[in-house]
Amino acid sequence: MAAAPRIPGPRITKVFGAINVGSFRISAMIAGVTENGEMVVLGSGHRAAQGIKRGYVTDMQSASYAVRDAIERAEKLAGTSVSSVWIGCSGAGLASRIAQVEVPIGGRRIEEDDIEHLLVAARDGIEPDGRMVLHAQPAHYTLDGAHGVANPKGLHAERLGVDIHVMLADGAPVRNITEAVQNAHLEVEAVVASPVAAGYACLSAEERELGVALIELGAEVTNVSVYAAGMLLGMMAIPTGSADITDAIASHFGIRRFQAERLKCVSGSAIAAPSDHRELIPVNGPGEEQVGPMARHADDKNRVPRSELVSVITGQLDRLVGEIGKALKLLGFTGQNGQQVVLTGGGAELAGIADYAQGALGRPVRIGKPPSLRGLPEAHGVPGFSTLAGLVLYAAADPVDIRSIGPRYQSTFKLTGIALARRVFEAVKEYF
């Protein structure tokens, strides 16, 4: 992919490139794995998104230009170039399924060939219903129905089973994202669903095992994912995000979007304070000349009450978190075992949002950020870059995809839609 750059410390043995295609920003990262297995960020960069709307490419030329610009910024800092990348995708009608298949073993010791036979059977049982399969990965194995087996080789069983996590997407939007990256003179290693990448960055193995909801608050798309038993059980996409809060602020005060975004990020909050009504916030930035008419409800210095700003923000959050609550209920995240909620994405950087969501959802909420990777700039160690960091972690983990297994066996096992639906129901009932 690229020549390993020289950096102080252990030698870099492999380099990975990643591009996260968001509606607010296009971000890029180049990272390497050292000979002792440590992940090191060599360079990262971002720029405003162009040609992307709610996770879909709407202008191919603009999107390709933005991708090229972002990767060149990362390459300049890394001191090396990449020819291929892993892409993060948040739109494209993402949907998650759990499929299960079993093969008879007859009580004998399980060999490597048995595991491959099982995975081939699972591969042949995927039913994408005309959609594109982004991932088809074994989450964990079962021995005679007992769950939680990480590696069954060498164990005895009557029947060996596997739970497969299948991520589906609409084909045309994924092809558009892929083409936008290819037009930027980059090969595509794989398209990775952003909930999967963000999970690698934000969630611990214990959280994924016990049960956790991961909420990605993007600019124009909010992805709600539910994990349990170590795997992603289901997800839903809500076509609303933090940019809708910005638009509501701009509309309410009659100001430009960039001014509304600055007000939200610098002075906005999801929690009201008693002193808000006494505090006036300047619409113009330091040294900035007046742009357009004065803001509505502003004083003669173009300052607006902070209480009014917070009211607009919480009004939008009421609607968004209401939709998140409905999604969690539909995904079965209602029992006692799945209590933890993790917020990530750029929208999770809003002051007070964890406390607000905790009160609205009635569950413990924490903010999910990228792990402390060596070389990761402080500006990129925030929730808005979780998916980007997760992409290089995913690439380095190199998870098994059953579609890459050779057709050495002719499988006679096929998973039916009824069996798949029953498995999802059982998993949700067991863990939530």
WOJOTA-V687058 format. One line per field, one symbol per residue. ss: DSSP state (@ for helix, = for strand, . for the rest). A space follows every 10 residues. Layout:
BEGIN
ss = ???
END
This chain:
BEGIN
ss = .......... .========= =...====== ====....== ========.. .==..==..@ @@@@@@@@@@ @@@@@@@@.. ...======. ....====== ====....=. .@@@@@@@@@ @@@@...... .========= ===..====. .....=..== =========. @@@@@@@@@@ @@....==== ===@@@@@@@ @@..@@@@@@ .======... .=======.. ========.. .@@@@@@@@@ @@@...@@@@ @@@@@@@... .....@@@.= ==........ .......... ..===@@@@@ @@@@@@@@@@ @@@@@@@@@@ .........= ====.@@@@. ..@@@@@@@@ @...===... ...=...@@@ ..@@@@@@@@ @@@@@@@... .@@@...... ......@@@@ @@@@@@@@@@ @.
END
